[in-house]
Amino acid sequence: MGESPPIKTVRIRAYGRVQGVWYRAWTVERAAALGLDGWVRNRSDGSVEALFAGPAGNVERMVEACREGPPHALVERIEVTAAGEGDAEAVAPGGGFRQRPTR
């Protein structure tokens, strides 16, 4: 049997014009297409937050895609932080990717 690719889990915050421009739905579609687990939600400060878990290469591709976002978004910057076992909002492997309510 071959080895599984290394799993990576990161949390991102996207800032700029990222709410009301289909950013969350776009994130769900892209993350699911890459086979990632996690979630995305709007934040009350106008940013979008997401947690991505899966093969390291796919997580990196998703993070890079988030720097641009969907066509009507204007991403000024994103912050990326490592997330892991101690993260209370981490996801179980195989849990899929979904939207969460604004926080």
Number of C-alpha atoms within 10 A of each C-alpha: 3 4 5 7 10 9 13 18 23 20 22 19 19 26 20 14 17 21 19 11 15 14 25 24 15 15 23 21 13 17 27 15 11 16 17 26 24 27 25 25 22 22 15 9 9 15 17 23 22 24 24 28 28 22 18 17 14 19 23 16 13 18 21 12 14 22 17 17 22 18 10 14 19 18 18 12 13 19 12 15 12 12 18 15 9 7 11 8 13 19 19 10 12 12 12 16 24 18 15 14 9 13 10
